[in-house]
Amino acid sequence: MTQFDPKEINTFLNQSFNNLFGYVQKHHYAGYDPHDALNSPVLSRVFGHNRYTAIFVLQFFRKSFINFRPLFGVKQGVNPKAFALFLSAIVKLANTPNFEENIARYFAEWLDKNRSHAYAHACWGYNFDWPNRAFYAKAGTPTVVNTVFVAHSILDYYDLTREEKWLELALSAADFILNDLHQIKMAQGICFSYTPFDHRCVHNANLLAAGLLARSFKYSKKERYLDMAGQAAGYSISQQRQDGSWPYGASHRDKWVDHFHTAFNLLALWEYSKIVPTGDVKYALQLGYNYYKNHLFDGFLPKYFPTRLFPVDVHSIATAVIALLTLPFEQDENKKCVIELLKWAIPNMQSKNGAFYYQKNKYSTNKNIYMRWGQAWMYLALATCLEQFYERN
């Protein structure tokens, strides 16, 4: 791969990051989402009563190259998961000139105030109704995925500030996972449900829960966190295929493999392995990484599915950057791969106003701009790069 000058890399990354930072600040961290169509009063009233018609509307808006949301009264919203990604990103920059403590505190305080207050323990959901194949989650319904990302960001902020209130908030989120989610019993362990009211088994959600519980054990020394993390990780490790891949979930409808959910599996398992570095965990992580690197990239470009490159999705780009820089494999090679990827992505996917487009197809670009899906994830990806590539003079 091409060798890059460190100063050139820093200049290039900083310019992209600052352009993106200017965009998200200008919009007060609010924006549209691929899945927010039912925030339209009209669409919600007409199509929102039935899960299948609601899914149809959501998918139509998600795939459309034209953003019809303003015509149907969908307002730009603030998403807790986006704020979690922003917070983790800012904390990563603590030892660089890009760090702004007042912004980090703003995100942390907002997350504290905007949890789902219907539950005794801290938890977070989406700011839109989310119909999917298995259930219909109304806006604000807490999910394990949102809660885990928020809790990790709060722990990141606690590591920086050492203020006990943030540790208490994050451990409350771990208690939500243990006490409010279903634990689906399997021969090889358990699978945590996605929400408090469904019984769907999804591997990235289950491994994310295991990773957070293991990290929570490091701070609290509560054995129950570690025990339940082990049972969850054990189940999902047992479901890893011989080639190293994981299906999205246990249902016959959930047998596909894609880029960003595979990355989430690996990052969560890496988080777990830092606390439980057993041989079977390390083997599963290595096997999964080998599959990820060999089947979900076309050169340096992240493939959407193992058999299909397009669309090149901003979410896949961001998770590829984070995974390649975080996982403990081929680190020098992966740093070069990340730079190659960003040298392609920034000219092709970042608009003049600083925001990143949704997807690039073979002959066209979907130029819709989404705050959580695109901007927050790229914010974290670029911060991860800046943290690693920052030249300390």
N, C-alpha and C positions, 0 to 999 in steps of 0.2 A: 504494500500500500504506500501511498504518497507520504513522505515525511513533511510535517508542518512545523513552521517556526512558532515557538511558544508565544511570543509577543503578538504574532499575527492571529493566533487562535484566540488570545484574550481580547484583542480588539474586535475581532469578528463576533465573538460570543457576547461581549458587552454591548455592542451596538444592537444586536438582535434583542437581547434582554431588555435594554432600556427602551427600545421602541415598543415592545410588548407591555412593559411596565407602564409606559405612558398611556397606552390604550386602555388597560384595565382600570387605571386610576381615573381617567377621564370619564369612564362609564360607571364609576363607583362600584366596581366589582360585580355589577349586575349584567345579565344578558340572557339570550335565548338558550335553549337546550334542545338536542335532537328529539327529546321525549316529552316536550311541554305543550303539545297541541291542545290538550284538554284543559289548559288554563284559559282557553277561549270560552266565554260564557255561552256563546251560541253553539259551538261544537260539543261542549259538555252537556248542554241541555238536550241536544238532538241525538247525539251518538253515545253519550257517556253512561247510559243506563245498562248497556249490554257489553260484556267484556270483549266479544268478538268484533262488534262494530267499533268499539273504542280502539282496539288494536289496529284495525284497518285505517282509521283516521291517523293514529299516531305514526304508523309506518308510511303512509302517504306523505305526511309532512316531513318525516325524517329523510326520505329518499328524494324529495323534490329539490331540483336545482334552484327553484324560486322560493323565496321566503314569504309565504302567504300569511305569516302570523300577525303582522300589523293589521291586515285587512279583517281578520277575525277577532281582533281585540285581545290577542295574547300580549301581555306586557313583559318586558324584560325583568327577570327575577333574580333573587339572590339565593344561592344554593349552598347549604352547609358543607357538602363535600368539596365544593370549589374553595370555600374558605379554609378548609383543612389543608388542601393542597397548597394554597397560598401561604399558610402559616408554616408548614414544613419547609417550604422553599425559602422563606425569609430567614428561618433559623439556620438553614444550611449556609447562609451567607454571613454568619455572625463574625467571621474573621476576614471579611473582605470589605472593600469600600462600598459595596452595594447594600450592606445591612442598615436597616432603619428600625430601631427598637420600638418606636411609637406605633409603627404599622403592625409589627408582630403582636404587640399588646392589643391593638384594635381587633385583629382577627380572633385572638384568644378570648377576649371579653365578649365579642359578638357570639362566638360559639357557645360560651357558657350561658348567655341569656336566651339563646334560640334553640335549646334542646327540646325534645318532645316531652312536655310537662305532664302528660297523662300517665307517665310511668315513674315508679319510685327511684329508679336508677337512671343515670344519664344515658341518653340515646338520641339519635338523629335520623331524619328521613329526608326524602326529596321534597322540593317545593312545588311538586306537580303530581297529579294522578298518574299512576304507572300501571297500566294493564299489560299483562304478559301471558305466556302460554299456561302458566300454573295458577296465577292468582291476580287479583285486582287490588293494588295498594293505593289507597287514597292519599292525597297530599299530606305530608307530615307523618305518615306511618313509618316508624323506625325500622331500619334494616340493619342487618349485621354488617354489610359492606360499608355503609355510611358511618356507622358507629365506630368501626375499627379504624377507618381513615382519620376520623376526628380524634379518636383517643390517641393514636400514634402522634398526631400533630401536637396534641396537648402534652404528651410525654416529652416530645422534642423541646417544647417550650419550657417545660419543667426542668429539663437537663440544663437549659440555658440560665434560667432565673433562680432555680432552687426554691421557689415559693410553694409551700405545701398545698395551697388551694388547688394548684394545677394537678398535682399528684392525686389528690383526693378525687378530683373530677374524672381523671383517666381511670382510676381504679373502680369508680362507680360505673363506668362504661363496661369494664370487665365483668362486674356483677350483673349488669343487664344481660350480657351474653349467657351467664350461668343460670340466671333466675327467670328470665322472661322469654327466652327462645326455647323452642322444642328441641329436645335431644333425641334424635331418631336412632334407636338401638340397632346396631349391625353386629354381625359375628366378629368383625375385626375392630370394633370400637363404636364410635358415635358420629353422627353428622348433625351439626347445628342447623336449624331451620333458617330461612332467609329473613323471615319476619316473625313476630309473635303469634301469627295466626295461620301460617302455612306449614306444610311438612315436606317441602321440596328439598332434595339433596343436591347441592351445587358445590363442586369441589373448590373453586376459588374462594367462595364465601366461607366454607368450612375451614380451609387452611388459613385464611385471614384471621378467623377467630382463634385458631390454634396459635398463630404467631403472636397475636396481642396478649393472649392469656399467658404465654411463656414469658413475654417481656414484662407483664404485670407481676409475675412471680419474682422476677429479678429485683423489683422494687419492694414488694410486700412480703416475700417469703411465705405466702399462703400456699400450702401444699395442694389445696383443691384447684387452684389455677393451673398448676403444673400437671396434676392428674388428668383433668379434663382436656387440657391442651394435648396431652399424649394420646388420649383416646380419639380425639378428633383427627390429629395428624396420622395416627395409626390406620384409621379407616381410609382416609384419602390416599395414603401411600399404598395401601393394599389394592386400590382401584387403578393404580398406574399401569398402563399397558406395557407389554414387553418392549415396545420400541421407545418407551420413555414418555409418551404422550398421556394426557388425561382427557377423557371426554368432559364436556362442560358439566354434565351432571349424571345422576344415576338413572333417570327416566329414559325410556326408549326414544323420547323426543329430544333428548339432550346429548346425543352422541357426537356432535360436531367438535372440532378443535379449531381454535382461532389464535391469533397472535397475542392480543393483550390479556386474555384470560390465562393463557399459558404463562405469560410473564408474571401475572399476579400469583399464580401457583408457586412459581419458583422463588419469587421475592418473599412470600409468606413462609415458605418452607425454609428459606435461608434465615429468616428472623427466628423461627423455631429452633433451627439447628445451632444457633449461637448459644442457646440455653441447654439444648439436649443434643450434643454432638455425637450421637451413636452411629454405629456403622451402617445400619439400615437407612437412617435418615440421610447420611452423606451419600450413600449409594443412589437413593432415589433422586437426590438433588443433582448429582452428576449425570445420571441417566436422563433426567428431564432436561437438563441444560444441553446435553448432546443433541437431543431431539429438537429442541428449540433452535439451536444455532444451525443445524443441518437441514431442517425442513421448513422453517418459518422465516427464512431470509432468502432473497434473490440478490446475491452479492451483499451490498450494505443496505438494501431496501427491505423493510419489513413486509412480509406477505400477509394478506388478510387471512387466508386459509392456506393449509399446506399445499394445496394444488392450484392456488390462484394468487397472483400478485395483487391485482387491482380489485377494489380501489385501494390506493395507498392512503390510509386513514391517519389523520393527525394524532388520534389516540394511540395508534400502533407506533407511530414515530416516537412519541413521548415515552411510552412504556419501554420501547426498545432502548432508547438512550439511558433510561434509569436502570433497566435490568443489566445492560452490558457494563455499566460503570459500577454497579453495586455487587453483582454476583462474583464470587471469588475464583473465577476461571479466566484464563487467557487474557489477563488484564491489559498487557501492552497491546496485543492485537485488537482487543475490543475498544480501547481508547482510540485507536486509529480508525476503526470501523465507525465509531460515533462521529468523529470529525468528518469522515466521508459522507455520512448520512446527513449531518447538519449542513455541510457545504452544498448538498443537493436540496434539502428541505427548505432552508431559509429563502433562497431565491425563487423556489417554485411554489412555496406554500404560505409565505408571510407577505401580507399585503402592505401597501405603502403606509397605511395607518397604524401598522404594528401588529395587528391581529393575524392569527393563522387561519387559513381556510380549512374547511371540513375534510374534503377528500379530493384526491387527484386520480382521475381515470386515465386510460390509455390515450384518449383523444380529447378529453375535456376536464375541466376542474369545477367541482361543486364549491362555490365561493361563499356559501353560508358560513357565518361566524357564530360559534357557540362558546359560551363562557366556561362552563364546567368541562365539557368534553374536549375542547381544544385549548383555550387560553390558560386555564388553571393547570392542566397537565403539562403544557409546554413551558409554563412558568417554572414548574418544579423540575422539568427536564433540564432547562437552561441553567437553573440554580445548581443542580447536581453537577453540571459541567463546570460552572464557574468555581464551585467549591474545590473540584479536583484539579483544574487547570490554572487556578490563580497563581500568578508568579509573585512570590513573596521576596521582595528585594531587601 
